Amino acid sequence: MSVCADIVGRNGHPVQRITLNIKDAYRFEAGQYLSVQGEGIEIPLSIASAPHRLPELELHYRSIPGAPEAIAMDALLRGSCLNVSAAQGDVRCRSAKEPLLLIAGGSGAAQAFSCAAHRAWQNAEQTAVLWCADHNDDVYETQRLSDYVKGQLQICVDSQRTKQNAGMVWLREHCHQYRGHNVILCGSPAFVYAVTDLLCDRGFAIQSLQSDVYTYAPRTESR
């Protein structure tokens, strides 16, 4: 099942912010994703806006040259509308009364934008974001995100894939401040599991962590 959404705006480079208007009734919860549907292909994208903005919907998308999904998505964006699936995913913002830490890798920040915007709309307290990126141009609209979380935004730009990555170093040094928080991990499987291992080693309960990666890319063996 899919619904038609008009493309009413596109801006930003290299990460595009796509604004849609959904004509049909549509529901989702902050933290969920959808699939853009084309002929023979489904492209999953996190919803970057909060539910209260419906019927307007925002997606963040970065085209990767040569990637089959990117070629398909670029072609779909040349039209006037997109067919999108119903909302999917198990990640949810829990009670607004409970503190939340959002940890995003790269374009996984779209999910963090949605959750942070929803929490701001709820007047929730104690929302923080750690955004890890490979390059400076992976980071965008930082003032908007910072406003959502009342300045509790930490950005670490470092492309190295080691334990000395700036984001991982920052998290090791500061994660004790966030014990007792719910944690949502947004990003690739490699990123999510590296952060999961770090937090669990620092005493975080696995039950306090949420990520769609745990569902679509479960570990098949222990670390």
Backbone as numpy.savetxt, mean C-alpha at the origin, in Angstrom:
# Nx Ny Nz CAx CAy CAz Cx Cy Cz
-16.85 -10.88 -11.76 -17.70 -9.68 -11.76 -16.82 -8.44 -11.76
-17.13 -7.48 -12.61 -16.38 -6.24 -12.64 -17.34 -5.07 -12.82
-16.87 -3.88 -12.45 -17.64 -2.67 -12.65 -16.82 -1.69 -13.47
-17.49 -0.79 -14.15 -16.83 0.17 -15.01 -16.55 1.45 -14.22
-15.34 1.95 -14.34 -14.95 3.18 -13.65 -14.36 4.14 -14.67
-14.90 5.34 -14.73 -14.38 6.35 -15.65 -13.04 6.87 -15.15
-12.10 7.05 -16.06 -10.83 7.68 -15.73 -11.03 9.19 -15.78
-10.94 9.85 -14.64 -11.20 11.29 -14.61 -9.93 12.10 -14.34
-8.82 11.43 -14.05 -7.59 12.17 -13.83 -6.38 11.26 -13.76
-5.25 11.75 -14.27 -3.97 11.05 -14.17 -2.90 12.11 -13.97
-2.05 11.90 -12.97 -0.95 12.82 -12.76 0.19 12.09 -12.07
1.36 12.70 -12.11 2.52 12.14 -11.44 3.40 11.32 -12.36
4.67 11.32 -12.07 5.66 10.53 -12.80 6.87 10.34 -11.89
7.46 9.13 -11.85 7.09 7.92 -12.60 5.92 7.16 -12.01
5.54 7.47 -10.77 4.36 6.83 -10.18 3.14 7.66 -10.56
2.22 7.04 -11.28 1.01 7.74 -11.69 -0.08 7.61 -10.62
-0.75 8.72 -10.36 -1.93 8.70 -9.49 -3.15 8.79 -10.38
-3.91 7.72 -10.41 -5.06 7.60 -11.32 -6.33 7.79 -10.51
-7.15 8.75 -10.92 -8.42 9.01 -10.25 -9.55 8.45 -11.09
-10.38 7.64 -10.47 -11.52 7.01 -11.14 -12.82 7.48 -10.51
-13.88 7.42 -11.30 -15.23 7.63 -10.77 -16.05 6.40 -11.11
-16.54 5.73 -10.08 -17.28 4.48 -10.26 -18.78 4.77 -10.31
-19.39 4.43 -11.41 -20.81 4.72 -11.60 -21.68 3.79 -10.75
-21.28 2.53 -10.69 -22.07 1.55 -9.95 -21.76 1.61 -8.46
-22.65 1.02 -7.67 -22.40 0.93 -6.24 -21.11 0.13 -6.01
-20.27 0.61 -5.12 -18.98 -0.05 -4.88 -18.66 0.12 -3.40
-18.10 -0.95 -2.82 -17.73 -0.91 -1.41 -16.36 -1.53 -1.22
-15.60 -0.95 -0.31 -14.32 -1.55 0.09 -13.96 -1.03 1.46
-12.99 -1.69 2.08 -12.46 -1.23 3.36 -11.01 -0.81 3.17
-10.59 0.18 3.93 -9.21 0.66 3.83 -8.24 -0.50 4.02
-7.30 -0.61 3.09 -6.33 -1.69 3.13 -6.55 -2.74 2.06
-7.71 -2.72 1.40 -8.00 -3.72 0.37 -7.43 -3.31 -0.99
-7.44 -4.24 -1.92 -6.99 -3.98 -3.28 -8.05 -4.43 -4.26
-7.82 -4.12 -5.52 -8.72 -4.57 -6.59 -7.87 -5.05 -7.76
-8.52 -5.61 -8.77 -7.83 -6.00 -10.00 -8.41 -5.22 -11.16
-7.52 -4.61 -11.93 -7.93 -4.00 -13.19 -7.99 -5.12 -14.21
-9.10 -5.21 -14.91 -9.35 -6.36 -15.78 -9.33 -5.94 -17.26
-8.51 -6.67 -18.03 -8.47 -6.50 -19.47 -8.70 -7.84 -20.13
-8.49 -7.90 -21.42 -8.72 -9.15 -22.13 -7.66 -10.17 -21.74
-8.08 -11.18 -20.97 -7.17 -12.25 -20.58 -6.17 -11.88 -19.52
-6.36 -10.75 -18.82 -5.38 -10.36 -17.81 -6.06 -9.64 -16.66
-5.52 -9.85 -15.46 -5.97 -9.13 -14.28 -4.73 -8.53 -13.61
-4.79 -7.25 -13.30 -3.65 -6.55 -12.74 -4.02 -6.05 -11.35
-3.48 -6.67 -10.29 -3.85 -6.25 -8.93 -3.18 -4.92 -8.57
-3.97 -4.01 -8.00 -3.47 -2.72 -7.54 -4.12 -2.37 -6.21
-3.32 -1.92 -5.28 -3.89 -1.48 -4.01 -4.74 -0.23 -4.23
-5.84 -0.15 -3.51 -6.65 1.07 -3.51 -5.94 2.09 -2.62
-5.70 3.28 -3.17 -4.91 4.28 -2.45 -5.76 5.32 -1.74
-7.05 5.34 -1.99 -7.94 6.30 -1.34 -8.71 5.63 -0.21
-9.36 6.44 0.60 -10.16 5.93 1.70 -11.61 5.74 1.27
-12.35 4.86 1.93 -13.74 4.58 1.51 -14.64 5.81 1.48
-14.41 6.79 2.36 -15.32 7.94 2.41 -15.26 8.79 1.15
-14.26 8.57 0.28 -14.16 9.35 -0.95 -15.01 8.79 -2.10
-15.57 7.61 -1.92 -16.42 7.05 -2.98 -17.54 8.03 -3.34
-17.91 8.12 -4.64 -17.60 7.22 -5.75 -16.24 7.48 -6.41
-15.45 8.40 -5.85 -14.10 8.61 -6.38 -13.16 7.56 -5.79
-12.29 7.05 -6.63 -11.36 5.99 -6.24 -9.99 6.35 -6.79
-8.95 6.15 -6.00 -7.60 6.49 -6.43 -6.72 5.25 -6.45
-5.96 5.09 -7.54 -4.99 4.01 -7.68 -3.62 4.62 -7.94
-2.56 3.98 -7.45 -1.19 4.40 -7.74 -0.54 3.30 -8.58
0.11 3.72 -9.65 0.62 2.73 -10.60 1.94 3.21 -11.19
2.92 2.32 -11.20 4.20 2.61 -11.83 4.44 1.61 -12.95
4.62 2.12 -14.15 4.87 1.26 -15.32 6.32 0.80 -15.31
6.52 -0.49 -15.46 7.87 -1.07 -15.55 8.12 -1.44 -17.00
9.04 -0.75 -17.69 9.25 -0.99 -19.12 9.48 -2.46 -19.44
8.72 -2.97 -20.40 8.90 -4.34 -20.87 8.13 -5.40 -20.12
7.60 -5.06 -18.95 6.85 -6.04 -18.16 5.48 -6.26 -18.81
5.05 -7.53 -19.01 3.77 -7.79 -19.68 2.59 -7.08 -19.03
2.52 -7.09 -17.70 1.41 -6.42 -17.03 1.44 -4.91 -17.29
2.65 -4.34 -17.33 2.78 -2.90 -17.57 2.34 -2.55 -18.99
2.70 -3.37 -19.94 2.29 -3.13 -21.33 0.77 -3.15 -21.42
0.15 -4.14 -20.76 -1.31 -4.25 -20.77 -1.95 -3.07 -20.07
-1.41 -2.68 -18.91 -1.99 -1.58 -18.16 -1.85 -0.27 -18.92
-0.70 -0.04 -19.53 -0.51 1.19 -20.31 -1.53 1.28 -21.43
-1.84 0.13 -22.05 -2.83 0.11 -23.13 -4.22 0.41 -22.57
-4.56 -0.16 -21.43 -5.88 0.08 -20.84 -6.06 1.55 -20.44
-4.99 2.18 -20.01 -5.08 3.56 -19.57 -5.24 4.54 -20.73
-5.08 4.07 -21.95 -5.32 4.93 -23.11 -6.82 5.06 -23.40
-7.63 4.25 -22.73 -9.08 4.33 -22.89 -9.68 5.38 -21.96
-11.00 5.41 -21.91 -11.69 6.39 -21.07 -12.18 5.80 -19.76
-12.10 4.47 -19.64 -12.55 3.84 -18.41 -11.77 2.56 -18.16
-11.86 2.06 -16.93 -11.25 0.80 -16.55 -12.32 -0.11 -15.97
-12.20 -1.40 -16.25 -13.03 -2.39 -15.58 -12.27 -2.89 -14.35
-12.88 -2.76 -13.20 -12.22 -3.15 -11.97 -13.05 -4.18 -11.22
-12.36 -5.06 -10.52 -13.03 -6.12 -9.77 -13.60 -5.57 -8.47
-14.38 -6.40 -7.80 -14.76 -6.10 -6.43 -13.51 -6.04 -5.56
-13.61 -5.36 -4.44 -12.47 -5.26 -3.53 -12.08 -6.63 -3.01
-10.77 -6.83 -2.83 -10.22 -8.10 -2.39 -9.21 -7.87 -1.27
-8.80 -8.96 -0.64 -7.73 -8.88 0.35 -8.24 -8.94 1.77
-7.37 -9.44 2.64 -7.73 -9.66 4.04 -7.28 -8.53 4.96
-6.45 -7.62 4.48 -5.94 -6.56 5.34 -7.04 -5.55 5.64
-7.14 -5.17 6.91 -8.13 -4.19 7.34 -7.49 -3.27 8.38
-7.88 -2.01 8.37 -7.57 -1.14 9.50 -8.42 -1.59 10.68
-7.78 -1.91 11.78 -8.53 -2.32 12.96 -9.05 -1.10 13.71
-9.44 -1.25 14.93 -10.08 -0.18 15.68 -9.28 1.12 15.64
-9.98 2.23 15.44 -9.32 3.54 15.43 -8.72 3.87 16.79
-9.14 3.17 17.82 -8.62 3.42 19.16 -7.27 2.75 19.40
-6.87 1.85 18.49 -5.62 1.12 18.67 -4.53 1.76 17.79
-3.30 1.88 18.31 -2.22 2.48 17.51 -1.85 1.60 16.34
-1.41 2.24 15.24 -1.10 1.52 14.01 0.21 2.01 13.43
1.06 1.07 13.03 2.29 1.34 12.28 2.14 0.74 10.89
2.30 1.57 9.87 2.27 1.14 8.48 3.70 1.12 7.96
4.14 -0.03 7.43 5.50 -0.15 6.89 5.37 -0.49 5.42
5.82 0.42 4.57 5.63 0.29 3.12 6.96 0.19 2.40
6.98 -0.66 1.38 8.14 -0.77 0.51 7.76 -0.32 -0.89
8.42 0.72 -1.41 8.18 1.17 -2.77 6.75 1.57 -3.03
6.19 1.05 -4.14 4.82 1.41 -4.51 3.79 0.74 -3.62
4.24 -0.12 -2.70 3.33 -0.65 -1.68 2.75 0.47 -0.83
3.30 1.68 -0.98 2.80 2.82 -0.22 1.36 3.15 -0.54
0.84 2.73 -1.70 -0.56 3.00 -2.03 -1.49 2.48 -0.93
-1.23 1.29 -0.44 -2.05 0.71 0.63 -1.92 1.54 1.90
-0.72 2.05 2.17 -0.51 2.89 3.35 -1.27 4.21 3.22
-1.31 4.78 2.00 -2.08 6.00 1.79 -3.54 5.78 2.16
-4.12 4.68 1.72 -5.53 4.39 2.00 -5.78 4.28 3.49
-4.95 3.50 4.17 -5.14 3.29 5.60 -4.92 4.57 6.39
-3.88 5.33 6.01 -3.59 6.57 6.72 -4.71 7.60 6.51
-5.23 7.69 5.28 -6.33 8.62 5.00 -7.58 8.25 5.78
-7.85 6.95 5.86 -9.03 6.48 6.60 -8.89 6.79 8.08
-7.70 6.56 8.62 -7.46 6.84 10.04 -7.59 8.33 10.33
-7.10 9.17 9.41 -7.23 10.62 9.61 -8.70 11.03 9.62
-9.48 10.44 8.73 -10.92 10.74 8.67 -11.63 10.32 9.95
-11.13 9.23 10.56 -11.69 8.75 11.83 -11.19 9.54 13.04
-10.25 10.46 12.81 -9.57 11.16 13.91 -8.86 10.19 14.84
-8.32 9.12 14.25 -7.59 8.13 15.03 -6.26 8.71 15.50
-5.84 8.30 16.67 -4.55 8.74 17.20 -3.49 7.67 16.93
-2.24 8.08 17.02 -1.10 7.17 16.98 -1.06 6.33 15.69
-1.00 7.01 14.57 -0.75 6.36 13.29 0.61 6.82 12.80
1.47 5.86 12.44 2.81 6.18 11.97 3.10 5.40 10.70
3.98 5.96 9.86 4.36 5.31 8.60 5.87 5.29 8.46
6.41 4.13 8.11 7.79 3.99 7.63 7.70 3.63 6.16
8.29 4.47 5.31 8.26 4.24 3.86 9.69 4.00 3.39
9.95 2.80 2.90 11.26 2.41 2.39 11.22 2.39 0.86
12.16 3.05 0.22 12.17 3.12 -1.24 13.59 2.93 -1.76
13.67 2.48 -3.02 14.98 2.29 -3.65 15.60 3.60 -4.10
14.75 4.50 -4.64 15.24 5.73 -5.25 14.35 6.90 -4.84
14.89 8.09 -4.93 14.12 9.28 -4.54 12.85 9.45 -5.37
12.90 9.06 -6.67 11.70 9.27 -7.48 10.63 8.22 -7.22
10.90 7.27 -6.32 9.86 6.33 -5.89 8.96 6.95 -4.82
9.38 8.09 -4.29 8.67 8.72 -3.18 7.90 9.93 -3.70
6.66 10.07 -3.32 5.80 11.10 -3.88 4.73 11.51 -2.87
4.20 12.70 -3.03 3.12 13.24 -2.20 3.35 13.01 -0.71
4.59 13.27 -0.30 4.96 13.03 1.09 4.24 13.98 2.05
3.96 15.22 1.60 3.26 16.15 2.50 1.84 15.66 2.79
1.17 15.14 1.76 -0.19 14.62 1.97 -0.17 13.47 2.97
0.77 12.55 2.78 0.85 11.41 3.69 1.23 11.86 5.09
2.16 12.79 5.18 2.56 13.31 6.50 1.40 13.97 7.21
0.58 14.70 6.45 -0.59 15.34 7.06 -1.56 14.31 7.62
-1.73 13.20 6.90 -2.63 12.16 7.39 -2.20 11.63 8.75
-0.88 11.52 8.95 -0.37 10.88 10.17 0.25 11.89 11.14
-0.09 13.16 10.94 0.33 14.23 11.85 1.85 14.25 12.03
2.55 14.10 10.90 4.01 14.20 10.90 4.76 12.93 11.26
4.04 11.87 11.60 4.69 10.62 12.01 5.07 9.79 10.78
5.86 10.39 9.90 6.29 9.75 8.65 7.81 9.71 8.60
8.36 8.53 8.43 9.80 8.34 8.28 10.06 7.76 6.89
10.91 8.41 6.12 11.24 7.95 4.77 12.70 7.54 4.73
12.96 6.33 4.21 14.33 5.83 4.07 14.54 5.40 2.62
15.48 6.03 1.95 15.77 5.72 0.55 17.11 5.01 0.48
17.10 3.77 0.03 18.32 2.96 -0.04 18.02 1.73 -0.87
18.77 1.48 -1.93 18.48 0.37 -2.84 19.17 -0.93 -2.46
20.07 -0.91 -1.48 20.79 -2.14 -1.16 19.89 -3.15 -0.47
20.09 -4.42 -0.82 19.26 -5.50 -0.28 20.05 -6.29 0.77
20.40 -5.61 1.83 21.14 -6.24 2.92 20.53 -5.78 4.24
21.02 -6.35 5.32 20.56 -5.93 6.64 20.99 -4.51 6.96
21.91 -3.96 6.16 22.35 -2.59 6.36 21.52 -1.59 5.56
20.49 -2.05 4.89 19.57 -1.13 4.23 19.08 -0.10 5.25
19.03 1.17 4.83 18.71 2.25 5.77 17.36 2.05 6.46
16.38 1.54 5.72 15.07 1.32 6.32 15.11 0.24 7.39
15.85 -0.84 7.12 15.94 -1.92 8.08 16.72 -1.48 9.32
17.77 -0.68 9.10 18.55 -0.16 10.22 17.66 0.72 11.10
16.88 1.62 10.45 16.01 2.50 11.22 15.00 1.68 12.03
14.45 0.65 11.41 13.43 -0.16 12.08 14.04 -0.92 13.26
15.24 -1.46 13.09 15.88 -2.15 14.21 16.09 -1.20 15.39
16.44 0.04 15.08 16.77 0.99 16.15 15.54 1.60 16.81
14.40 1.61 16.11 13.24 2.32 16.62 11.99 1.47 16.84
12.02 0.20 16.43 10.78 -0.58 16.50 10.27 -0.76 17.92
11.17 -0.65 18.91 10.70 -0.80 20.30 9.65 0.25 20.65
9.66 1.39 19.95 8.67 2.44 20.22 7.26 2.02 19.80
7.18 0.98 18.96 5.89 0.60 18.37 5.38 -0.74 18.88
6.00 -1.27 19.93 5.44 -2.48 20.53 4.06 -2.15 21.08
3.12 -3.05 20.83 1.75 -2.81 21.21 0.92 -2.20 20.09
1.59 -1.80 18.98 0.87 -1.31 17.81 0.41 -2.48 16.94
-0.70 -2.31 16.26 -0.98 -3.15 15.11 -0.05 -2.70 13.99
0.34 -3.64 13.14 1.30 -3.33 12.07 0.74 -3.87 10.75
0.73 -3.02 9.72 0.37 -3.44 8.37 1.60 -3.30 7.49
1.98 -4.39 6.83 3.15 -4.43 5.96 2.69 -4.39 4.51
3.20 -3.44 3.75 2.76 -3.19 2.39 3.97 -3.26 1.46
3.99 -4.23 0.57 5.12 -4.33 -0.35 5.29 -5.72 -0.91
6.45 -5.97 -1.48 6.74 -7.25 -2.12 6.94 -8.34 -1.08
6.83 -9.62 -1.49 7.07 -10.70 -0.54 8.44 -10.63 0.14
9.50 -10.34 -0.63 10.84 -10.28 -0.03 10.90 -9.19 1.04
10.31 -8.04 0.75 10.31 -6.95 1.71 9.50 -7.31 2.95
8.30 -7.82 2.72 7.40 -8.12 3.84 8.02 -9.17 4.77
8.62 -10.21 4.21 9.17 -11.26 5.07 10.44 -10.80 5.78
11.23 -9.93 5.15 12.41 -9.39 5.84 11.97 -8.57 7.05
10.93 -7.74 6.87 10.42 -6.94 7.98 9.76 -7.82 9.03
9.01 -8.82 8.59 8.37 -9.75 9.53 9.40 -10.40 10.44
10.48 -10.90 9.85 11.53 -11.56 10.64 12.15 -10.59 11.64
12.41 -9.36 11.19 13.02 -8.38 12.09 12.09 -8.09 13.27
10.82 -7.86 12.99 9.89 -7.52 14.07 9.68 -8.69 15.03
9.54 -9.88 14.48 9.36 -11.05 15.36 10.59 -11.28 16.23
11.78 -11.04 15.67 13.00 -11.16 16.45 13.06 -10.12 17.57
12.34 -9.02 17.38 12.32 -7.95 18.39 11.11 -8.07 19.33
10.41 -9.20 19.27 9.37 -9.46 20.25 7.96 -9.11 19.83
7.75 -8.74 18.56 6.39 -8.47 18.10 5.64 -9.79 17.89
4.39 -9.83 18.31 3.57 -11.03 18.11 3.14 -11.09 16.65
3.23 -12.27 16.04 2.85 -12.42 14.64 1.39 -12.04 14.44
0.57 -12.21 15.49 -0.85 -11.87 15.38 -1.08 -10.37 15.22
-0.07 -9.57 15.56 -0.21 -8.11 15.43 0.14 -7.63 14.02
0.64 -8.53 13.16 1.09 -8.16 11.83 0.05 -8.57 10.79
-0.20 -7.70 9.82 -1.08 -8.00 8.69 -0.36 -7.72 7.38
-0.56 -8.59 6.40 -0.08 -8.34 5.04 -0.79 -9.28 4.09
-1.14 -8.78 2.91 -1.70 -9.65 1.88 -0.69 -10.68 1.41
0.59 -10.39 1.58 1.63 -11.34 1.18 1.46 -12.68 1.91
1.05 -12.63 3.16 0.88 -13.87 3.92 -0.13 -14.79 3.26
-1.07 -14.22 2.49 -2.11 -15.01 1.83 -1.68 -15.44 0.43
-1.19 -14.47 -0.40 -0.92 -14.83 -1.80 0.48 -15.39 -2.03
1.38 -15.23 -1.06 2.73 -15.78 -1.20 3.19 -16.36 0.12
2.45 -17.37 0.65 2.81 -17.92 1.94 4.16 -18.64 1.88
4.88 -18.59 2.98 6.15 -19.30 3.07 5.89 -20.81 3.06
6.75 -21.52 2.37 6.61 -22.97 2.31 7.57 -23.68 3.26
8.48 -22.92 3.85 9.41 -23.52 4.81 9.79 -22.45 5.83
10.26 -22.90 6.96 10.66 -21.94 8.00 11.95 -21.25 7.60
12.18 -20.08 8.17 13.38 -19.32 7.84 14.61 -19.90 8.51
